[in-house]
Amino acid sequence: MVKYGREKREVTYVNNMKGGQEISKTPSSSKRTLSQGSVDIYAAQCKNCLKWREIDTQEEFEEIRSKVAEEPFLCSRKANSSCDEPGDIKYDSSRTWVIDKPNLPKTPQGFKRSLVLRKDYSKLDAYYITPAGKKLRTRNEIAAFLKDNPEFKGVSASDFDFSSPKIMQDTIPEVVEQKDSANKKVKIAKDEV
């Protein structure tokens, strides 16, 4: 799993693979963006002891996530760590956690995967940022970009995954703005979600 965040109002992005990877993030605007620069901590959960270990970079985290079924994360994979030591992070409601699907492909070199949390905490939207800084929102946009930029030969649209991580309901802040069936914003207490 991967986890984002530090305090109750911050968002924690958790990528949960079969062995678990987690990420941390601090939102800085009304539209919370989980992307490079906003992620505070990348972490992975040890398959043996279930403790969370910090992962240094998004690239290293994506490498772990992309292979978690074949190579589950273990504390010993991180330098100077073992199952005998306390975990680096704990799953709790001090941050909002989300769970990603296992074995998502690693983002192609030069691109960045960005996740944007909707204000009502209903979903995270995935985007890819090109090396030139252009935001691509769909597989069709990726395909058109790759067609127009032959220097990315060897990269295909199937190398990009737009699936949305699942938000863990038990970690959403106590009061969040959500839309009711009439599309009006309402404040709902956490225990009513």
C-alpha positions in Angstrom: 0.0 0.0 0.0 1.0 3.6 -0.3 0.0 6.4 2.0 -0.3 10.2 1.8 -0.7 12.7 4.6 0.1 13.9 8.1 -3.1 15.3 9.7 -6.8 14.6 9.7 -7.6 17.0 6.8 -4.7 15.8 4.6 -5.1 13.1 2.0 -3.3 9.9 2.2 -2.9 7.9 -1.0 -2.5 4.3 -0.4 -1.6 2.0 -3.2 -2.6 -1.4 -2.0 -1.3 -4.3 -3.9 -1.4 -7.9 -2.8 1.2 -7.4 -0.2 0.4 -3.8 0.2 2.0 -0.5 -0.9 1.1 2.8 0.6 1.7 6.6 -0.1 1.4 9.9 1.8 0.4 13.4 0.7 -0.5 16.8 1.9 -3.2 18.7 -0.1 -2.5 22.4 -0.7 -5.6 23.5 -2.5 -9.3 22.9 -2.6 -8.7 20.4 -5.4 -6.3 18.0 -3.7 -3.6 16.9 -6.1 -1.6 13.7 -5.4 1.4 14.1 -7.7 5.1 14.9 -7.7 5.7 17.6 -5.1 2.6 16.9 -3.1 3.4 13.3 -1.9 5.0 13.4 1.5 5.8 9.7 1.9 5.8 6.6 -0.2 5.5 3.5 1.8 5.2 -0.3 1.4 3.7 -2.8 3.7 5.8 -5.9 4.6 4.2 -9.2 3.6 5.6 -10.9 6.7 5.1 -8.5 9.6 2.5 -6.1 7.9 4.5 -3.0 9.1 4.8 0.0 6.8 8.2 1.1 5.5 9.0 4.5 3.9 10.0 4.3 0.2 12.3 7.1 -1.0 10.8 8.0 -4.4 7.8 7.6 -6.6 9.8 5.7 -9.1 11.0 3.2 -6.5 7.4 2.8 -5.2 6.1 2.2 -8.8 8.7 -0.5 -9.3 7.5 -2.2 -6.1 3.9 -1.8 -7.1 4.4 -3.1 -10.6 5.8 -6.4 -9.3 4.1 -6.9 -6.0 2.4 -10.2 -7.0 5.7 -11.9 -8.0 8.0 -10.1 -5.5 6.0 -9.1 -2.4 7.6 -6.3 -0.4 9.6 -7.3 2.7 11.2 -5.1 5.4 14.6 -6.5 4.4 14.3 -4.9 1.0 14.8 -1.5 2.6 18.3 -0.7 3.8 18.8 -1.0 7.6 15.2 -2.4 8.2 13.9 -5.6 9.6 10.6 -7.0 10.8 12.0 -6.7 14.4 12.0 -2.8 14.2 8.9 -0.6 14.6 7.0 0.4 11.5 7.6 3.8 9.9 3.9 4.6 9.4 0.6 3.3 10.8 -2.7 3.0 9.1 -5.2 5.2 10.9 -7.7 8.0 10.3 -5.1 10.8 10.7 -4.9 10.8 6.9 -7.2 9.7 4.1 -6.0 6.4 2.5 -6.8 5.0 -0.9 -6.0 1.6 -2.3 -4.7 1.1 -5.8 -4.9 -2.1 -7.9 -1.9 -4.5 -7.7 0.6 -4.7 -10.5 -0.2 -1.5 -12.3 2.4 -0.8 -15.0 5.3 1.4 -14.0 4.9 4.9 -15.5 7.1 5.1 -18.7 10.4 6.9 -18.2 10.0 10.7 -18.5 6.3 10.7 -17.7 4.7 11.3 -14.3 1.5 9.8 -13.0 -0.7 12.4 -11.1 -3.7 11.7 -9.0 -6.3 14.4 -8.2 -8.8 13.9 -5.4 -12.2 15.3 -6.0 -13.4 17.8 -3.4 -16.2 15.5 -2.3 -13.7 12.6 -1.7 -15.7 10.5 -4.1 -12.8 9.5 -6.4 -9.2 10.1 -7.5 -8.7 10.9 -11.1 -5.5 9.7 -12.8 -3.5 11.8 -15.3 -0.1 11.6 -16.9 2.2 14.5 -17.4 4.5 14.4 -20.4 8.2 15.3 -20.2 7.2 18.7 -21.7 4.6 19.2 -19.0 1.5 18.6 -20.9 -1.4 16.9 -19.0 -2.9 13.8 -20.7 -6.3 12.7 -19.3 -7.3 9.7 -21.5 -5.8 6.8 -23.3 -6.8 8.5 -26.6 -4.8 11.6 -25.7 -1.8 9.3 -24.9 -2.1 7.6 -28.2 -2.3 10.9 -30.1 0.7 12.2 -28.2 2.8 9.1 -28.9 1.8 9.3 -32.6 2.9 13.0 -32.8 6.1 12.3 -30.9 8.0 9.4 -32.5 10.9 9.8 -30.1 8.8 7.8 -27.6 9.1 4.7 -29.8 8.7 1.6 -27.7 6.1 3.2 -25.5 2.5 2.4 -26.1 -0.9 3.6 -24.8 -1.2 0.3 -22.9 1.7 1.3 -20.7 -0.5 3.9 -19.0 -3.2 3.0 -16.5 -6.1 5.4 -15.7 -7.8 3.2 -13.1 -8.9 5.1 -10.0 -7.7 4.0 -6.6 -10.4 3.1 -4.0 -10.7 5.6 -1.2 -10.8 4.0 2.2 -14.1 5.2 3.8 -12.9 4.7 7.4 -10.1 7.3 6.8 -12.2 10.2 5.2 -12.3 13.3 7.5 -15.2 13.5 9.9 -17.1 16.0 7.8 -16.8 16.1 4.0 -18.8 17.8 1.3 -20.5 15.3 -0.9 -23.1 15.6 -3.6 -26.6 14.2 -3.0 -28.8 12.8 -5.7 -30.0 16.2 -6.8 -26.3 17.2 -7.3 -26.4 19.6 -4.4 -23.5 19.7 -2.0 -24.2 18.5 1.5 -22.1 17.9 4.5 -22.1 14.3 5.7 -20.6 13.0 8.9 -18.1 10.2 8.5 -20.4 7.6 10.2 -23.1 8.3 7.6 -20.9 7.6 4.6 
